[in-house]
Every structure is written in structure tokens, then in C-alpha cells.
Amino acid sequence: MCVKSGEKLVIVGCSGSGGPAAMLAKKLMPEIDITVIRKEEFFIVR
């Protein structure tokens, strides 16, 4: 995947697969900015 530094990824939802998707995306593409839009107050960060 060709991703330029400074690109952004927005993930809507966190309760289903959004949270794991955000963590995997950051692991695979550490140069991009990831924003997760969620309703939950707390999310377990590993």
C-alpha cells in the first residue's frame, strides 16, 4: 500500500471491528494519522 506521510484515516465506530481495525492500521501504516469516532467513554488501549 502506498501511503504518503500526513495522510489521514477516519474510522467510525469502535465497538465492533472499528477499534481493532484502527490498531491494525496504525501497526501497518505508522506514518498516517488515525482518528476514531466513537460513542464509548473508555476504550482499552493495548
C-alpha positions as CSV (number, residue, x, y, z in Angstrom):
1,M,0.0,0.0,0.0
2,C,1.4,3.4,-1.0
3,V,0.5,5.9,1.7
4,K,2.1,9.3,2.0
5,S,3.1,10.8,5.3
6,G,0.5,13.2,6.6
7,E,-2.5,11.3,5.1
8,K,-5.5,10.7,7.4
9,L,-7.7,7.7,8.1
10,V,-11.1,8.1,9.8
11,I,-12.8,5.1,11.4
12,V,-16.4,5.5,12.5
13,G,-17.4,3.2,15.3
14,C,-15.3,1.3,17.8
15,S,-17.5,-1.3,19.5
16,G,-17.4,-3.9,16.7
17,S,-14.4,-4.1,14.5
18,G,-13.5,-0.4,14.4
19,G,-11.1,-0.5,17.4
20,P,-9.1,-3.5,16.2
21,A,-9.1,-2.0,12.6
22,A,-7.6,1.2,14.0
23,M,-4.9,-0.6,15.9
24,L,-4.0,-2.8,12.9
25,A,-4.0,0.2,10.5
26,K,-1.6,2.0,12.8
27,K,0.7,-1.0,13.1
28,L,0.7,-1.5,9.3
29,M,0.9,2.2,8.4
30,P,2.6,4.1,11.3
31,E,3.1,7.2,9.1
32,I,-0.6,8.1,8.8
33,D,-2.9,9.9,11.3
34,I,-5.8,7.9,12.5
35,T,-9.0,9.3,14.0
36,V,-11.6,7.1,15.6
37,I,-15.1,8.5,16.1
38,R,-16.8,6.6,18.9
39,K,-19.5,7.0,21.5
40,E,-17.9,5.0,24.3
41,E,-16.2,6.9,27.1
42,F,-13.4,4.3,27.6
43,F,-11.5,2.1,25.2
44,I,-8.9,-0.4,26.2
45,V,-5.5,0.5,24.7
46,R,-3.0,-2.2,24.3
